[in-house]
Amino acid sequence: MGQITQLQVISPLQNSLGQTLFFDAALGSGGSVDGIKSSPGTLYSVSADNSLNSSASYIRLWDLASNSVTNGATSPDWILEVLPNVSNTFYFSGGQSGTIFGTALSASASSSPGTTGTGAPANSMKVTICYS
């Protein structure tokens, strides 16, 4: 009987405020870019569990559809540094509550700071993105 060594779950859920929660158990694996939302909306928070990594990891967010993004080449609109060995939560505020994205929302994770580099974090980083 085989064993499951890694489970990747990508699922949108809604919380009691009508905001959607996107969860990915291995954001950025293989240099991939996830399409979070394909239309305009509001970004409220990003939570990341980087406790399996001894180095910082970086979450890149684009106000673009995922098919318009080339990870490592397309400049992200936001880059979040996730400290090593801990969980971090980032809150966005652009006036009232949250930050507006006008086109779409896409995300990836990298072991490299800045806009270049497509290497994923050494170990899986669990990420939850709250948006509407």
The first five atom37 places (N, CA, C, CB, O) and aatype in JSON, in Angstrom:
{
  "aatype": [12, 7, 5, 9, 16, 5, 10, 5, 19, 9, 15, 14, 10, 5, 2, 15, 10, 7, 5, 16, 10, 13, 13, 3, 0, 0, 10, 7, 15, 7, 7, 15, 19, 3, 7, 9, 11, 15, 15, 14, 7, 16, 10, 18, 15, 19, 15, 0, 3, 2, 15, 10, 2, 15, 15, 0, 15, 18, 9, 1, 10, 17, 3, 10, 0, 15, 2, 15, 19, 16, 2, 7, 0, 16, 15, 14, 3, 17, 9, 10, 6, 19, 10, 14, 2, 19, 15, 2, 16, 13, 18, 13, 15, 7, 7, 5, 15, 7, 16, 9, 13, 7, 16, 0, 10, 15, 0, 15, 0, 15, 15, 15, 14, 7, 16, 16, 7, 16, 7, 0, 14, 0, 2, 15, 12, 11, 19, 16, 9, 4, 18, 15],
  "atom_mask": [
    [1, 1, 1, 1, 1],
    [1, 1, 1, 0, 1],
    [1, 1, 1, 1, 1],
    [1, 1, 1, 1, 1],
    [1, 1, 1, 1, 1],
    [1, 1, 1, 1, 1],
    [1, 1, 1, 1, 1],
    [1, 1, 1, 1, 1],
    [1, 1, 1, 1, 1],
    [1, 1, 1, 1, 1],
    [1, 1, 1, 1, 1],
    [1, 1, 1, 1, 1],
    [1, 1, 1, 1, 1],
    [1, 1, 1, 1, 1],
    [1, 1, 1, 1, 1],
    [1, 1, 1, 1, 1],
    [1, 1, 1, 1, 1],
    [1, 1, 1, 0, 1],
    [1, 1, 1, 1, 1],
    [1, 1, 1, 1, 1],
    [1, 1, 1, 1, 1],
    [1, 1, 1, 1, 1],
    [1, 1, 1, 1, 1],
    [1, 1, 1, 1, 1],
    [1, 1, 1, 1, 1],
    [1, 1, 1, 1, 1],
    [1, 1, 1, 1, 1],
    [1, 1, 1, 0, 1],
    [1, 1, 1, 1, 1],
    [1, 1, 1, 0, 1],
    [1, 1, 1, 0, 1],
    [1, 1, 1, 1, 1],
    [1, 1, 1, 1, 1],
    [1, 1, 1, 1, 1],
    [1, 1, 1, 0, 1],
    [1, 1, 1, 1, 1],
    [1, 1, 1, 1, 1],
    [1, 1, 1, 1, 1],
    [1, 1, 1, 1, 1],
    [1, 1, 1, 1, 1],
    [1, 1, 1, 0, 1],
    [1, 1, 1, 1, 1],
    [1, 1, 1, 1, 1],
    [1, 1, 1, 1, 1],
    [1, 1, 1, 1, 1],
    [1, 1, 1, 1, 1],
    [1, 1, 1, 1, 1],
    [1, 1, 1, 1, 1],
    [1, 1, 1, 1, 1],
    [1, 1, 1, 1, 1],
    [1, 1, 1, 1, 1],
    [1, 1, 1, 1, 1],
    [1, 1, 1, 1, 1],
    [1, 1, 1, 1, 1],
    [1, 1, 1, 1, 1],
    [1, 1, 1, 1, 1],
    [1, 1, 1, 1, 1],
    [1, 1, 1, 1, 1],
    [1, 1, 1, 1, 1],
    [1, 1, 1, 1, 1],
    [1, 1, 1, 1, 1],
    [1, 1, 1, 1, 1],
    [1, 1, 1, 1, 1],
    [1, 1, 1, 1, 1],
    [1, 1, 1, 1, 1],
    [1, 1, 1, 1, 1],
    [1, 1, 1, 1, 1],
    [1, 1, 1, 1, 1],
    [1, 1, 1, 1, 1],
    [1, 1, 1, 1, 1],
    [1, 1, 1, 1, 1],
    [1, 1, 1, 0, 1],
    [1, 1, 1, 1, 1],
    [1, 1, 1, 1, 1],
    [1, 1, 1, 1, 1],
    [1, 1, 1, 1, 1],
    [1, 1, 1, 1, 1],
    [1, 1, 1, 1, 1],
    [1, 1, 1, 1, 1],
    [1, 1, 1, 1, 1],
    [1, 1, 1, 1, 1],
    [1, 1, 1, 1, 1],
    [1, 1, 1, 1, 1],
    [1, 1, 1, 1, 1],
    [1, 1, 1, 1, 1],
    [1, 1, 1, 1, 1],
    [1, 1, 1, 1, 1],
    [1, 1, 1, 1, 1],
    [1, 1, 1, 1, 1],
    [1, 1, 1, 1, 1],
    [1, 1, 1, 1, 1],
    [1, 1, 1, 1, 1],
    [1, 1, 1, 1, 1],
    [1, 1, 1, 0, 1],
    [1, 1, 1, 0, 1],
    [1, 1, 1, 1, 1],
    [1, 1, 1, 1, 1],
    [1, 1, 1, 0, 1],
    [1, 1, 1, 1, 1],
    [1, 1, 1, 1, 1],
    [1, 1, 1, 1, 1],
    [1, 1, 1, 0, 1],
    [1, 1, 1, 1, 1],
    [1, 1, 1, 1, 1],
    [1, 1, 1, 1, 1],
    [1, 1, 1, 1, 1],
    [1, 1, 1, 1, 1],
    [1, 1, 1, 1, 1],
    [1, 1, 1, 1, 1],
    [1, 1, 1, 1, 1],
    [1, 1, 1, 1, 1],
    [1, 1, 1, 1, 1],
    [1, 1, 1, 1, 1],
    [1, 1, 1, 0, 1],
    [1, 1, 1, 1, 1],
    [1, 1, 1, 1, 1],
    [1, 1, 1, 0, 1],
    [1, 1, 1, 1, 1],
    [1, 1, 1, 0, 1],
    [1, 1, 1, 1, 1],
    [1, 1, 1, 1, 1],
    [1, 1, 1, 1, 1],
    [1, 1, 1, 1, 1],
    [1, 1, 1, 1, 1],
    [1, 1, 1, 1, 1],
    [1, 1, 1, 1, 1],
    [1, 1, 1, 1, 1],
    [1, 1, 1, 1, 1],
    [1, 1, 1, 1, 1],
    [1, 1, 1, 1, 1],
    [1, 1, 1, 1, 1],
    [1, 1, 1, 1, 1]
  ],
  "atom_positions": [
    [[0.85, -1.16, 0.0], [0.0, 0.0, 0.0], [0.9, 1.23, 0.0], [-0.97, -0.01, 1.22], [1.83, 1.33, 0.8]],
    [[0.63, 2.18, -0.9], [1.42, 3.4, -1.0], [1.09, 4.42, 0.08], [0.0, 0.0, 0.0], [0.03, 4.36, 0.7]],
    [[2.0, 5.33, 0.29], [1.79, 6.39, 1.26], [1.64, 7.72, 0.55], [2.95, 6.45, 2.27], [2.23, 7.94, -0.51]],
    [[0.84, 8.59, 1.12], [0.75, 9.97, 0.63], [1.81, 10.75, 1.36], [-0.69, 10.59, 0.85], [1.78, 10.85, 2.59]],
    [[2.76, 11.32, 0.62], [3.84, 12.06, 1.26], [3.58, 13.55, 1.32], [5.14, 11.8, 0.54], [4.13, 14.24, 2.17]],
    [[2.74, 14.06, 0.43], [2.42, 15.48, 0.45], [1.02, 15.67, -0.08], [3.44, 16.3, -0.39], [0.65, 15.09, -1.1]],
    [[0.25, 16.46, 0.61], [-1.1, 16.76, 0.19], [-1.18, 18.25, -0.08], [-2.14, 16.32, 1.26], [-0.87, 19.06, 0.8]],
    [[-1.59, 18.6, -1.27], [-1.76, 20.02, -1.6], [-3.25, 20.29, -1.75], [-0.98, 20.4, -2.91], [-3.93, 19.67, -2.57]],
    [[-3.73, 21.22, -0.95], [-5.14, 21.57, -0.98], [-5.26, 23.02, -1.43], [-5.8, 21.35, 0.4], [-4.66, 23.92, -0.84]],
    [[-6.04, 23.24, -2.44], [-6.32, 24.6, -2.89], [-7.84, 24.73, -2.86], [-5.73, 24.9, -4.34], [-8.54, 24.08, -3.63]],
    [[-8.33, 25.58, -1.96], [-9.78, 25.66, -1.83], [-10.23, 27.05, -1.39], [-10.26, 24.62, -0.84], [-9.68, 27.6, -0.44]],
    [[-11.22, 27.6, -2.07], [-11.81, 28.85, -1.59], [-12.97, 28.55, -0.64], [-12.3, 29.71, -2.78], [-13.81, 27.7, -0.93]],
    [[-13.02, 29.24, 0.49], [-14.09, 29.13, 1.47], [-14.59, 30.52, 1.79], [-13.6, 28.4, 2.77], [-13.88, 31.5, 1.54]],
    [[-15.8, 30.65, 2.32], [-16.27, 31.96, 2.74], [-16.38, 32.0, 4.25], [-17.63, 32.29, 2.1], [-16.81, 31.04, 4.88]],
    [[-15.97, 33.15, 4.83], [-16.14, 33.32, 6.27], [-17.48, 33.99, 6.55], [-14.97, 34.15, 6.87], [-18.24, 34.27, 5.63]],
    [[-17.77, 34.24, 7.81], [-19.08, 34.78, 8.19], [-19.3, 36.21, 7.72], [-19.23, 34.73, 9.69], [-20.44, 36.68, 7.73]],
    [[-18.25, 36.91, 7.29], [-18.39, 38.28, 6.78], [-18.55, 38.32, 5.27], [-17.18, 39.11, 7.19], [-18.63, 39.4, 4.68]],
    [[-18.62, 37.15, 4.63], [-18.76, 37.09, 3.18], [-17.43, 37.22, 2.45], [0.0, 0.0, 0.0], [-17.41, 37.31, 1.22]],
    [[-16.33, 37.22, 3.19], [-15.01, 37.27, 2.57], [-14.61, 35.85, 2.21], [-13.95, 37.94, 3.5], [-15.0, 34.9, 2.89]],
    [[-13.84, 35.7, 1.15], [-13.4, 34.39, 0.7], [-12.01, 34.1, 1.26], [-13.41, 34.3, -0.84], [-11.14, 34.97, 1.27]],
    [[-11.81, 32.87, 1.7], [-10.52, 32.42, 2.2], [-9.95, 31.42, 1.21], [-10.64, 31.79, 3.63], [-10.57, 30.38, 0.94]],
    [[-8.79, 31.72, 0.68], [-8.08, 30.84, -0.25], [-6.95, 30.19, 0.52], [-7.55, 31.61, -1.5], [-6.14, 30.89, 1.14]],
    [[-6.87, 28.86, 0.51], [-5.82, 28.14, 1.23], [-5.02, 27.31, 0.24], [-6.43, 27.25, 2.34], [-5.58, 26.62, -0.61]],
    [[-3.7, 27.37, 0.37], [-2.81, 26.54, -0.43], [-1.75, 25.97, 0.51], [-2.16, 27.36, -1.62], [-1.04, 26.73, 1.17]],
    [[-1.65, 24.66, 0.56], [-0.71, 24.0, 1.48], [0.73, 24.05, 0.99], [-1.13, 22.57, 1.69], [1.64, 23.68, 1.73]],
    [[0.95, 24.49, -0.24], [2.32, 24.55, -0.78], [2.39, 25.64, -1.84], [2.74, 23.16, -1.39], [2.7, 25.37, -3.0]],
    [[2.11, 26.87, -1.45], [2.11, 27.99, -2.39], [3.47, 28.11, -3.09], [1.77, 29.32, -1.68], [4.51, 28.08, -2.43]],
    [[3.44, 28.24, -4.4], [4.66, 28.47, -5.17], [5.44, 27.23, -5.52], [0.0, 0.0, 0.0], [6.54, 27.32, -6.07]],
    [[4.9, 26.05, -5.2], [5.66, 24.84, -5.52], [5.89, 24.76, -7.02], [4.91, 23.58, -5.01], [4.98, 24.99, -7.82]],
    [[7.1, 24.42, -7.38], [7.45, 24.33, -8.79], [7.47, 25.66, -9.51], [0.0, 0.0, 0.0], [7.44, 25.69, -10.74]],
    [[7.52, 26.78, -8.77], [7.54, 28.1, -9.39], [6.19, 28.53, -9.94], [0.0, 0.0, 0.0], [6.11, 29.48, -10.72]],
    [[5.12, 27.83, -9.53], [3.79, 28.12, -10.06], [3.21, 29.42, -9.53], [2.86, 26.98, -9.73], [3.6, 29.91, -8.47]],
    [[2.27, 29.97, -10.29], [1.51, 31.16, -9.89], [0.05, 30.73, -9.77], [1.69, 32.34, -10.93], [-0.52, 30.18, -10.71]],
    [[-0.55, 30.99, -8.61], [-1.95, 30.64, -8.39], [-2.85, 31.81, -8.72], [-2.18, 30.19, -6.94], [-2.58, 32.94, -8.32]],
    [[-3.9, 31.56, -9.45], [-4.94, 32.54, -9.68], [-5.88, 32.54, -8.48], [0.0, 0.0, 0.0], [-6.58, 31.55, -8.25]],
    [[-5.91, 33.62, -7.73], [-6.74, 33.69, -6.53], [-8.14, 34.16, -6.89], [-6.1, 34.63, -5.47], [-9.13, 33.54, -6.5]],
    [[-8.22, 35.26, -7.63], [-9.51, 35.81, -8.09], [-9.3, 36.4, -9.47], [-10.07, 36.89, -7.09], [-8.3, 37.07, -9.71]],
    [[-10.23, 36.15, -10.37], [-10.07, 36.57, -11.76], [-10.79, 37.87, -12.09], [-10.56, 35.49, -12.67], [-10.95, 38.2, -13.26]],
    [[-11.21, 38.6, -11.07], [-11.89, 39.88, -11.28], [-11.47, 40.84, -10.17], [-13.45, 39.69, -11.3], [-10.82, 40.42, -9.21]],
    [[-11.82, 42.13, -10.28], [-11.45, 43.1, -9.24], [-12.03, 42.72, -7.88], [-11.92, 44.49, -9.63], [-13.05, 42.04, -7.79]],
    [[-11.38, 43.18, -6.82], [-11.85, 42.9, -5.47], [-11.04, 43.62, -4.43], [0.0, 0.0, 0.0], [-10.37, 44.62, -4.71]],
    [[-11.09, 43.11, -3.21], [-10.4, 43.7, -2.07], [-9.59, 42.62, -1.36], [-11.4, 44.37, -1.09], [-10.09, 41.53, -1.08]],
    [[-8.34, 42.94, -1.08], [-7.43, 42.05, -0.35], [-7.41, 42.49, 1.11], [-5.99, 42.06, -0.96], [-7.13, 43.65, 1.4]],
    [[-7.71, 41.56, 2.04], [-7.77, 41.9, 3.46], [-6.55, 41.41, 4.24], [-9.02, 41.31, 4.07], [-5.97, 42.17, 5.01]],
    [[-6.15, 40.17, 4.03], [-5.02, 39.65, 4.79], [-4.38, 38.45, 4.09], [-5.46, 39.26, 6.2], [-4.99, 37.79, 3.25]],
    [[-3.14, 38.2, 4.47], [-2.4, 37.02, 4.04], [-1.75, 36.43, 5.27], [-1.33, 37.37, 2.93], [-1.01, 37.11, 5.98]],
    [[-2.02, 35.15, 5.54], [-1.39, 34.44, 6.65], [-0.51, 33.36, 6.07], [-2.46, 33.84, 7.64], [-0.92, 32.65, 5.14]],
    [[0.7, 33.22, 6.6], [1.64, 32.24, 6.07], [2.33, 31.51, 7.22], [2.68, 32.91, 5.16], [2.82, 32.13, 8.16]],
    [[2.35, 30.19, 7.12], [3.05, 29.35, 8.09], [4.37, 28.91, 7.47], [2.18, 28.12, 8.52], [4.4, 28.0, 6.63]],
    [[5.45, 29.55, 7.88], [6.78, 29.28, 7.36], [7.62, 28.53, 8.4], [7.48, 30.6, 6.96], [8.85, 28.59, 8.38]],
    [[6.94, 27.83, 9.31], [7.64, 27.19, 10.42], [8.54, 26.04, 9.99], [6.64, 26.7, 11.42], [9.4, 25.62, 10.77]],
    [[8.38, 25.51, 8.79], [9.23, 24.42, 8.32], [10.49, 24.91, 7.62], [8.45, 23.53, 7.38], [11.34, 24.11, 7.23]],
    [[10.62, 26.23, 7.47], [11.78, 26.79, 6.75], [12.68, 27.57, 7.69], [11.3, 27.68, 5.61], [12.21, 28.37, 8.49]],
    [[13.99, 27.35, 7.57], [14.96, 28.04, 8.41], [15.44, 29.35, 7.78], [16.16, 27.14, 8.69], [16.26, 30.06, 8.36]],
    [[14.92, 29.66, 6.6], [15.21, 30.93, 5.92], [13.91, 31.64, 5.61], [16.04, 30.7, 4.62], [12.85, 31.02, 5.55]],
    [[13.99, 32.94, 5.42], [12.81, 33.71, 5.04], [12.28, 33.22, 3.69], [13.13, 35.22, 4.99], [13.05, 32.77, 2.84]],
    [[10.99, 33.32, 3.52], [10.33, 33.05, 2.24], [9.6, 34.33, 1.84], [9.34, 31.82, 2.34], [9.39, 35.21, 2.67]],
    [[9.23, 34.42, 0.58], [8.63, 35.65, 0.06], [7.37, 35.31, -0.71], [9.62, 36.42, -0.83], [7.37, 34.46, -1.6]],
    [[6.29, 36.0, -0.37], [5.03, 35.85, -1.1], [4.93, 37.02, -2.06], [3.79, 35.8, -0.13], [5.06, 38.18, -1.67]],
    [[4.7, 36.71, -3.32], [4.52, 37.73, -4.35], [3.05, 37.77, -4.73], [5.41, 37.44, -5.61], [2.43, 36.73, -4.96]],
    [[2.5, 38.97, -4.8], [1.1, 39.17, -5.17], [1.02, 40.11, -6.36], [0.28, 39.72, -3.98], [1.7, 41.14, -6.4]],
    [[0.2, 39.75, -7.33], [0.02, 40.57, -8.53], [-1.43, 40.98, -8.69], [0.5, 39.81, -9.77], [-2.34, 40.2, -8.41]],
    [[-1.64, 42.2, -9.14], [-2.96, 42.69, -9.53], [-3.12, 42.38, -11.02], [-3.13, 44.25, -9.24], [-3.32, 43.27, -11.85]],
    [[-3.02, 41.09, -11.34], [-3.1, 40.58, -12.71], [-3.66, 39.16, -12.67], [-1.7, 40.6, -13.4], [-3.56, 38.48, -11.65]],
    [[-4.25, 38.73, -13.76], [-4.66, 37.34, -13.9], [-3.41, 36.46, -13.96], [-5.55, 37.13, -15.16], [-2.38, 36.89, -14.47]],
    [[-3.49, 35.26, -13.44], [-2.32, 34.38, -13.36], [-1.71, 34.08, -14.73], [-2.69, 33.08, -12.67], [-0.5, 33.89, -14.84]],
    [[-2.53, 34.03, -15.79], [-1.98, 33.77, -17.12], [-1.25, 34.97, -17.7], [-3.09, 33.35, -18.06], [-0.64, 34.87, -18.77]],
    [[-1.31, 36.12, -17.03], [-0.58, 37.32, -17.44], [0.72, 37.5, -16.65], [-1.46, 38.56, -17.27], [1.45, 38.47, -16.86]],
    [[1.01, 36.56, -15.75], [2.18, 36.66, -14.87], [3.23, 35.63, -15.27], [1.77, 36.47, -13.4], [2.93, 34.45, -15.46]],
    [[4.46, 36.09, -15.38], [5.6, 35.19, -15.5], [6.4, 35.33, -14.22], [6.48, 35.51, -16.78], [7.07, 36.34, -14.0]],
    [[6.33, 34.3, -13.38], [7.02, 34.35, -12.09], [8.52, 34.54, -12.32], [6.75, 33.07, -11.28], [9.12, 33.82, -13.12]],
    [[9.1, 35.49, -11.62], [10.52, 35.8, -11.77], [10.8, 36.88, -12.79], [0.0, 0.0, 0.0], [11.93, 37.37, -12.87]],
    [[9.78, 37.28, -13.57], [9.96, 38.32, -14.58], [8.95, 39.46, -14.45], [9.86, 37.71, -15.96], [9.3, 40.62, -14.63]],
    [[7.69, 39.12, -14.13], [6.65, 40.15, -13.96], [6.77, 40.76, -12.58], [5.23, 39.55, -14.18], [6.74, 40.05, -11.57]],
    [[6.92, 42.07, -12.52], [7.07, 42.75, -11.21], [5.79, 42.62, -10.4], [7.42, 44.24, -11.41], [4.71, 42.99, -10.86]],
    [[5.9, 42.09, -9.16], [4.73, 41.98, -8.3], [4.28, 43.35, -7.79], [5.02, 41.06, -7.11], [5.06, 44.29, -7.73]],
    [[3.01, 43.43, -7.45], [2.48, 44.65, -6.83], [2.81, 44.69, -5.35], [0.97, 44.75, -7.04], [2.97, 45.77, -4.77]],
    [[2.9, 43.52, -4.73], [3.26, 43.42, -3.31], [4.22, 42.25, -3.14], [2.0, 43.25, -2.42], [4.05, 41.21, -3.77]],
    [[5.22, 42.43, -2.27], [6.11, 41.34, -1.87], [6.11, 41.31, -0.35], [7.58, 41.53, -2.45], [6.41, 42.31, 0.3]],
    [[5.78, 40.15, 0.22], [5.71, 40.0, 1.66], [6.85, 39.09, 2.12], [4.35, 39.43, 2.1], [6.97, 37.97, 1.63]],
    [[7.67, 39.57, 3.03], [8.73, 38.74, 3.6], [8.15, 37.97, 4.78], [9.96, 39.6, 4.04], [7.67, 38.56, 5.75]],
    [[8.21, 36.64, 4.69], [7.71, 35.78, 5.74], [8.92, 35.25, 6.52], [6.83, 34.6, 5.16], [9.74, 34.5, 5.98]],
    [[9.03, 35.65, 7.76], [10.19, 35.3, 8.58], [10.32, 33.79, 8.75], [10.1, 35.97, 9.95], [9.33, 33.07, 8.68]],
    [[11.55, 33.3, 8.98], [11.76, 31.86, 9.13], [11.23, 31.32, 10.45], [13.23, 31.53, 9.0], [11.17, 32.02, 11.46]],
    [[10.84, 30.05, 10.42], [10.47, 29.28, 11.61], [9.25, 29.79, 12.36], [11.61, 29.25, 12.54], [9.07, 29.45, 13.53]],
    [[8.41, 30.61, 11.74], [7.23, 31.15, 12.42], [6.07, 31.28, 11.44], [7.56, 32.53, 13.06], [6.21, 31.07, 10.23]],
    [[4.91, 31.64, 11.99], [3.76, 32.01, 11.18], [3.62, 33.53, 11.23], [2.45, 31.31, 11.69], [3.85, 34.14, 12.27]],
    [[3.26, 34.12, 10.1], [3.11, 35.58, 10.0], [1.74, 35.89, 9.41], [4.24, 36.2, 9.14], [1.25, 35.13, 8.57]],
    [[1.12, 36.99, 9.83], [-0.11, 37.47, 9.22], [0.11, 38.93, 8.82], [-1.33, 37.32, 10.18], [0.6, 39.73, 9.61]],
    [[-0.27, 39.25, 7.59], [-0.15, 40.6, 7.05], [-1.57, 41.12, 6.8], [0.71, 40.62, 5.73], [-2.37, 40.46, 6.14]],
    [[-1.87, 42.32, 7.32], [-3.17, 42.94, 7.11], [-3.03, 44.1, 6.14], [-3.78, 43.42, 8.46], [-2.06, 44.86, 6.2]],
    [[-3.99, 44.23, 5.24], [-3.96, 45.28, 4.23], [-5.04, 46.29, 4.55], [-4.15, 44.7, 2.8], [-6.18, 45.94, 4.85]],
    [[-4.67, 47.57, 4.47], [-5.63, 48.64, 4.72], [-5.41, 49.74, 3.71], [-5.51, 49.18, 6.16], [-4.33, 50.34, 3.65]],
    [[-6.41, 50.02, 2.92], [-6.3, 51.06, 1.9], [-7.43, 52.06, 2.04], [0.0, 0.0, 0.0], [-8.13, 52.32, 1.07]],
    [[-7.62, 52.59, 3.19], [-8.71, 53.52, 3.41], [-9.6, 52.97, 4.49], [0.0, 0.0, 0.0], [-9.34, 53.18, 5.68]],
    [[-10.66, 52.26, 4.11], [-11.55, 51.69, 5.12], [-11.02, 50.34, 5.59], [-12.98, 51.53, 4.56], [-10.47, 50.24, 6.68]],
    [[-11.18, 49.34, 4.79], [-10.72, 48.02, 5.2], [-10.27, 47.27, 3.96], [-11.84, 47.23, 5.94], [-11.04, 47.08, 3.02]],
    [[-9.04, 46.85, 3.95], [-8.51, 46.12, 2.81], [-7.92, 47.04, 1.76], [0.0, 0.0, 0.0], [-8.06, 48.26, 1.81]],
    [[-7.26, 46.42, 0.8], [-6.65, 47.12, -0.33], [-7.29, 46.63, -1.61], [-5.1, 46.91, -0.36], [-7.42, 45.43, -1.83]],
    [[-7.69, 47.56, -2.44], [-8.39, 47.21, -3.68], [-7.4, 46.74, -4.74], [-9.2, 48.41, -4.2], [-6.34, 47.35, -4.93]],
    [[-7.74, 45.66, -5.43], [-7.02, 45.26, -6.64], [-8.0, 45.4, -7.8], [-6.45, 43.79, -6.53], [-9.13, 44.92, -7.73]],
    [[-7.55, 46.06, -8.86], [-8.46, 46.47, -9.93], [-8.64, 45.5, -11.06], [0.0, 0.0, 0.0], [-9.58, 45.65, -11.84]],
    [[-7.76, 44.5, -11.18], [-7.85, 43.58, -12.32], [-8.16, 42.16, -11.87], [-6.55, 43.6, -13.11], [-9.19, 41.6, -12.24]],
    [[-7.28, 41.59, -11.1], [-7.4, 40.21, -10.6], [-6.38, 40.06, -9.48], [-7.18, 39.13, -11.75], [-5.64, 40.99, -9.19]],
    [[-6.33, 38.89, -8.86], [-5.35, 38.65, -7.81], [-4.68, 37.3, -8.04], [-6.01, 38.69, -6.4], [-5.35, 36.27, -8.14]],
    [[-3.35, 37.32, -8.12], [-2.54, 36.12, -8.32], [-1.43, 36.11, -7.28], [-1.96, 36.05, -9.76], [-1.01, 37.16, -6.79]],
    [[-0.94, 34.91, -6.95], [0.07, 34.79, -5.9], [1.04, 33.65, -6.18], [-0.59, 34.59, -4.54], [0.71, 32.68, -6.85]],
    [[2.24, 33.8, -5.64], [3.25, 32.75, -5.67], [4.16, 32.95, -4.46], [4.06, 32.77, -7.01], [4.12, 33.99, -3.8]],
    [[4.96, 31.95, -4.18], [5.94, 32.06, -3.11], [7.31, 31.73, -3.67], [5.59, 31.12, -1.92], [7.44, 30.96, -4.62]],
    [[8.33, 32.32, -3.06], [9.7, 32.12, -3.54], [10.66, 32.11, -2.37], [10.09, 33.21, -4.55], [10.38, 32.65, -1.3]],
    [[11.8, 31.5, -2.6], [12.88, 31.57, -1.61], [13.76, 32.78, -1.87], [13.72, 30.28, -1.63], [14.67, 33.06, -1.09]],
    [[13.51, 33.49, -2.98], [14.31, 34.66, -3.36], [13.56, 35.95, -3.08], [14.69, 34.59, -4.85], [12.37, 36.05, -3.38]],
    [[14.24, 36.94, -2.51], [13.61, 38.25, -2.32], [13.49, 38.97, -3.66], [14.42, 39.12, -1.31], [14.14, 38.6, -4.64]],
    [[12.66, 39.97, -3.7], [12.54, 40.77, -4.92], [11.72, 40.1, -6.0], [0.0, 0.0, 0.0], [10.92, 39.21, -5.72]],
    [[11.94, 40.54, -7.22], [11.1, 40.08, -8.33], [11.68, 38.91, -9.1], [10.87, 41.21, -9.27], [10.95, 38.24, -9.83]],
    [[12.97, 38.65, -8.95], [13.59, 37.57, -9.74], [13.67, 36.28, -8.93], [14.99, 37.98, -10.21], [13.5, 36.29, -7.71]],
    [[13.91, 35.21, -9.6], [14.01, 33.91, -8.96], [12.67, 33.22, -8.91], [0.0, 0.0, 0.0], [11.65, 33.82, -8.56]],
    [[12.67, 31.94, -9.25], [11.42, 31.17, -9.25], [11.48, 29.98, -8.31], [11.11, 30.7, -10.65], [10.53, 29.19, -8.26]],
    [[12.57, 29.85, -7.56], [12.69, 28.72, -6.64], [11.7, 28.82, -5.5], [0.0, 0.0, 0.0], [11.58, 29.86, -4.85]],
    [[10.99, 27.74, -5.27], [10.02, 27.7, -4.18], [10.77, 27.61, -2.84], [9.05, 26.48, -4.34], [11.95, 27.26, -2.82]],
    [[10.1, 27.94, -1.73], [10.72, 27.73, -0.42], [11.17, 26.27, -0.28], [9.73, 28.11, 0.72], [10.57, 25.38, -0.88]],
    [[12.22, 26.03, 0.5], [12.78, 24.68, 0.64], [11.74, 23.68, 1.1], [13.95, 24.7, 1.63], [11.71, 22.55, 0.61]],
    [[10.88, 24.08, 2.03], [9.8, 23.21, 2.52], [8.47, 23.93, 2.27], [9.98, 22.87, 4.05], [8.42, 25.15, 2.12]],
    [[7.41, 23.16, 2.25], [6.08, 23.73, 1.98], [5.73, 24.84, 2.95], [5.02, 22.65, 2.04], [5.98, 24.74, 4.15]],
    [[5.14, 25.89, 2.41], [4.65, 27.01, 3.22], [3.14, 27.09, 3.02], [5.37, 28.36, 2.84], [2.67, 27.26, 1.89]],
    [[2.39, 26.97, 4.11], [0.94, 27.04, 4.04], [0.51, 28.5, 4.06], [0.29, 26.26, 5.21], [0.97, 29.28, 4.89]],
    [[-0.37, 28.87, 3.12], [-0.78, 30.26, 2.98], [-2.3, 30.35, 2.87], [-0.13, 30.9, 1.75], [-2.93, 29.59, 2.14]],
    [[-2.87, 31.3, 3.63], [-4.29, 31.61, 3.53], [-4.44, 33.07, 3.15], [-5.03, 31.31, 4.87], [-3.86, 33.95, 3.79]],
    [[-5.2, 33.33, 2.1], [-5.43, 34.7, 1.61], [-6.9, 35.02, 1.77], [-4.97, 34.86, 0.13], [-7.76, 34.29, 1.29]],
    [[-7.19, 36.14, 2.45], [-8.57, 36.58, 2.68], [-8.88, 37.74, 1.75], [-8.8, 37.0, 4.18], [-8.16, 38.75, 1.75]],
    [[-9.93, 37.61, 0.94], [-10.27, 38.64, -0.05], [-11.78, 38.62, -0.32], [-9.48, 38.4, -1.38], [-12.5, 37.72, 0.13]],
    [[-12.23, 39.6, -1.05], [-13.63, 39.59, -1.52], [-13.65, 40.13, -2.94], [-14.56, 40.43, -0.59], [-14.71, 40.22, -3.55]]
  ]
}
